Amino acid sequence: MTAKGFLEGRRLQLARGVLLQCIMGGYPPVRFYGSDDGDLALVPDPAHIYRLPWSQQPRALAICDADELSGESSSLSTRGQLKSVIARYAARGLAPVVATELEFFVFAPNPDPTQPFQPPLGLDGRREVGQSAFSVSSNNGLRPFFREVYASMAALGLPRDTFMHEMGVSQFEINLLHGDPLLMADQTFLFKHLLKEVALKHGLNVVCMAKPLAHTPGSSMHIHQSIVDIATGRNVFSDEAGQPTAIFRHFIGGLQASMADFTALFAPNVNSYQRLCHPYASPNNACWSHDNRAAGLRIPASSPVARRVENRLPGADANPYLAIAACLAAGLYGIENQLEPSEAVQGEFEVPDNLSLPCTLHAALERLKRSQLAKELFGNEFIEGYIASKSMELTSYFDEITPWERRVLATQA
């Protein structure tokens, strides 16, 4: 939209079906978003209008809510779903606090998708081979790129906590500062958009796939969650003596009861399960533990005021609005129903059958399809439309024969 049109308050409308557009560009049948495929109104959030610092031509981005023309939030909007969950907490006098940790890879351009990704050439003319995890060196030659990333974050008002080189080849992680869940989802979305755009300026390719390289750790989006009492500002996961509360236990119990049903929301793509099936610090289970990275739900070592639950299941490819909404809805379900968690696990442990999670997109979608809880918390229209869109993507994936199949199976009698 032109700046003039935006400032005049011209309304931007969008077909409802666009919210269910699948990643290949197609749409599920119209019955999943209304047979008329009528319009939604994109209503800009006045607190989230940004001048884009990396654009040579003056441009701005406005984060919008997708509302029905009658005024209420569209049930197909993931941002609207998150706002609804936050409102349910507020009705109980509670406010969730969230932080995200996002991992991503920085690669050289990859014009031929049949070829593996490669790290960019370093200052010594070589490509990184995987010995730089947590290193303070900058031989990878990415300083100009990261310098513009930092400057762009500052221009957009995105505060950052820590930035580091992660375990993978040319893999990095940022920790965004904790805060209001909607703000954190907006900031995570903006940061991913920023990364892609700045990388293109520098002749690089930022990839937020869950598992872009074989034999290498995947990329997660760990979500840290706590809850404060609105009246007092106190973290309700800790009592006055600094001990865990019943609400803390019930929150974990709700996550455990829901994670298998919600796996397709946390791991939305075929590639997501490449990360989860090779669980190098990316556990595919609903166990919980004190400071054990093999558990899907980890309680980081912290002071009582910072007691929180880290969900380690979501990948970097997850929709931040939907993943945060699913975490918080599950925790609130546990609080409302006073669900008790399993015993905490420590050290090496066997995952009980009732705490194991789907390990393929097909299995995750089948579990979501059977989930009355998901439909109760997010509504039939959203869940059925989400499944329809993701099923199209899965079918598209199975329409192709992979190099592994040709290489290994073609020689079989």
N, C-alpha and C positions, 0 to 999 in steps of 0.2 A: 504494500500500500504506500502511496506517496505520503510524505510528511504532512503536506497540506490536508489531505484527506483524513489522516489520523488525528491531527489537531482539531479538525472540525467535528470530530466525534462520529465520523462515518462508520457504520456497523459492518464488520466483516463476517460473512456467513460461510458455512462449510457444510457439505453433505454429511449426514450422520454416519454413513458407511465408511468415511475416511478414518474414523477412529478404530475400525476393525481391519484396515488395510494390512495385508500380510507383507512380509519383508521382500517378497519377489515383486510386489506391486499390485497383485490381484485382490479380489474381495470374495468373502463367503457369500452364500445366497442371501438375497435381500430380506428374507424372513428373520434374519438375525439382527437387523438394525431398522426394521420397519419397512413394510412393502412399498411405501411411497418414497423412501430414502429422502426424507425432508431435510431441511436445513437446521443447523445449530448456529448459535451466535458465539463468536469468539470475543470474549469480554476481557480486555487487558487489565491486568492487576497493576494499579498505579504505582505500587511499591517495587515493581519489577520491570522497569523500562530502562534499557541499557544502550548506550552508545558503544558500538563495537570498535575497540581501539585498533584491531589488526586490519581493518578495512580501509583501503586508500580512499575509496568513494565514501562520503559520510553515510553511514547506515546505522540503524538502531534495531534492537530486538525487544519485543514486548512479550512476556510470558502471559498467556491468556487462560481463562477458564472456558471450557466448552459447556455452554448452557443451552437448554431447550429454549425455543422462542417464547415460551410461556414464562420463562424466568428461572425455573429450578435447574439445578445442576444435572447434566446428562449422566445417566448411570453408566455410560460407556467411557466416561472420562476418568483416567487413572488419577489425575490431580483432584478431581471431584471426589473420588473414592477415598483418597487420603484425608481430605478435609472432613468428610463424614465421620471417619474413625476418630479424628482429633476431637470433633464435636461430642462424640459419645464419652470420651474421657472427661471433657469439660463439664458435662452434665453431672458427673460424679465428683466434681471439684478437683480433678486431676489434670496434669499437663505432662505429656511425654517429652522426654529430651533424647535426641538422637545424634549420633555422629556416624559418618561413613568413612571407610578406608577403601580407596579405589586403586587398583593395580592396572597397569597398561604397558604395552610394548611400543617401542619406537623403532621402526624398521626403515630400510631403504625402500624406494618406490618398488612396487610389485605389479608391473603392467600385465604379466602373464599369470593368472590365478592358478594355473596348473603347476607352477613352480613354488617351492617353499619360500617363506619369508626369510629375509636376510637382514642382519643388523647393518646399520650404515657404516661406511668406511671411517675409521678413526683417524686421529691426527698423525699416526705412524703409518697410515696407508693400509692397515689391516682391519679386519672385522672382529668384533668382540666374540669370544668363544665361551664365555660363561664363568670367568674367574673374577668378576667385578662386584659380586653381591656385597652390599653394605660398604663398598669401597669409597674412599675420599678422593680418589684420582678422577681425572676428567679426560682421559685419553680418548674417550669415544667421540670427542669433537662436538658434543651437543650443547656446549655452553651458550652459544648464541640463541639456540632454540629455547632453552630453559630461561634465559634472561628475558626473552619476550613473553614467555608463559607467565613468569612472575610479574612482569610489568602489566600484562593484560589482566591478571587476577586482581592486582591492586586497583586498576582502573574500573573494574566491574564490582569492586567491593567484596571480593571473595577472600576471606581470611584463611590462611593456611597454618597448619600446625607443623608437621614435619614432612619432608620430601626425602626419599632415599632410593638407591638402586636396590631392587629386589633380587630374588634368587634366580630368576630366569635370564636368558641371554637378552640384553638390552631391554630389561623389564624394570619398571619403576613403580613407586607407590607414593600417593599423597594421603595424608590424614587431614580431613577437614574438621574445623573446630565444631564442637557439639552445640546444639541449639534446638530451636523449634523444628519439628519434623517437616513441615511444609517448606520452611526456609532451606533446610538441609537437602530436600529433594530438588528444589529449584537450583541450589548451588551445585549439586552433583551433576544435574543436567547441563547447566551452563559450563561447568568445568570440562565435561566431555566434549561439548561443542567447541569450546575454546581450543582444546588440545588438537582436535582435527584441523581446525582452520589455521592455527599458527604453524602446525607441522607442514601443511601444504605450502605455506609461504617459504619455508626453509627446505623444500625439496625432500621432505620426510613423510612417512606414513605411520600415523598413530593407530594402533589396532586395539580395540577393547573386546575382542573375542575372548571367550572363556579359556580356550586352549588353542592358540595359533601355532604352536610348535610341538612336535612329538618329543618325548623324552625330556621335557622341560616343564617346570611348574606352571600351572595355569594362572589366570588373573581373577581375583575375587573382588567382591564389594562387601566386605564385612560391615555389619550394621550393629552399632552399640546402642543400647536402649536403657533408659532409666525413667522413673516417673517422680514428679514432684507434686506436693500438695499446693494448690494454687494459693490458698490463704496464707500459708506459712513459708512456702518456698523450700520445704524440707523434702529430702529424698525419702520417699516412703518405702524404699527397699531396705532401709536401716532404721532401727528403733533408737531411742534416746541413749541406750547403752552401747550403740554401735553394732548391734547384732542383727542378722537377717530377720526380716519380718515375714508374717504369713502372706502378705501381698507379694513379696519377692518369690516365695515358693509357688504361689498360685500362678504368677506370671510365667515362670518356667514350665509349670504343668500345662498351661495353655499352649505354649509353643510346642512342647513335646506331643500333645494331642493333635496338633494341626499340621505339623511340618510335612508329613507324608502326603496329606491332602493338598498342601500348598506348594509342593516341590515344583510343579510346572510354572508357578508364579515366580519362584526364585531362580529357576534354571529353565529359561524359556525357549532355548534353541537346541537343535541336534548336537551342536558342538559343546553345549553346556555339560553334557554327560561324558565327554572326553575328559574334562577336568575332574568330574566326580568319580569316574571309574578308575582313575589313577590318583588316589587320595593322598598326594604329597601336601600335607598341611591344608587339605581341602576336604574335610571329612563328610562323607555321605551318610550321616546318622543323626538321630535326635537325642543322643546321650548328652548329659551335661556334666561339667567338671569345673573344679577350681583350677584355673590356669593350665589346662591341658589342651594343646592345639589339636589333638586327635579327636576331640569331642565336637560335635556340631554346634553345641551351645557351651560357650566358654565364659567363665566368670573371671575376668582379668584381676590380677592382684592390684588392690587399690585401698584407699582409706574408706571408711563407712560412708562418708558423704558422697563419694564417687562410685559407690557400688552399682554395677550395671551388668547387663546380659549382652554378650556378643554372639550374634547369629553368624556363623561362618559358612553357611550354605550358599548364599547368593553369589553369583559370578559378576564380573565386570560388565557382562552383557545384559544384566537384568535392568528392567525399567525401575529407576529409583523410587518413583511415586508408588508403584504397585508393590515393590518389595518392602518398602517401609510400611505401607498400609497393611500388608499381610502380616508382618511381624507384630505390629501394634494391635491389630484385630485379634490375633491369636492370643497375645498376652492378656488382653482385656477379657476375652472369652474365659481364660483360666481364672481370672480374678472374680468374674461374675458367678462362675460355677464352683469356685473354691477347689479347683483341681490340684491335687498333690503330685509333685514330680516323682520320678524314680529316684533311687539312691544315686548320689554322685559317683562318677567313675574317676579313677586316678591310674597313672602309669599305663602299661599296656593292658588292653581289655578286649573282650569279645563283645560284639554288638548284639544285643538280644533281637530276636526276630521282630518283636513289636516296636522296636526303635530303629529298624532299618528303613531306608527310603528307596523310592523308585530309582532305577539306575539307567533308564532310557526315557526319551521324550514320549514314546508310545505308552509306556507303563505309567508315566506321570500324568499324562492326559486321561488315561483310563481311570486312574485314581481320582483325579479332579472331577471327572464326569459323574462318578458315583457319590461325590461328597455333598451331602445335604448341608454340612456346616459351611462350606464355601458359598453355596447359594444363599444361605441364611445371612451370612455376613456381607456379601458383595452383590447379591441379587441375581435372579435367574438370567436376566438379559445379559449382564456383563459376563458371567461365567460361561454361558452357552455360546455367546459371541466369541469370547477368547478361545474356547476350545475349537470352534469352527475355523478361526483364522489359523491357529497353530496346527490344526490337522491338515490344512492346505499346504502349509510349509513342510510338514513331514512327508506328505505325498510327493511334493516336488523333489525332496531329497531322494526318495526312493525311485524317482524316475531316472536317476543317473546311476551308471555303473562306475565304481571307484577304481583307481589304478591298482589297489591291493587285490581286488577281485580278479582283474585281468592278469596280474602278475602271478598270483598264487593258484587260482582256481582253474585257469585255462588249460593247465597241463594235466589236470585230473581226468582219469578215465570215466 
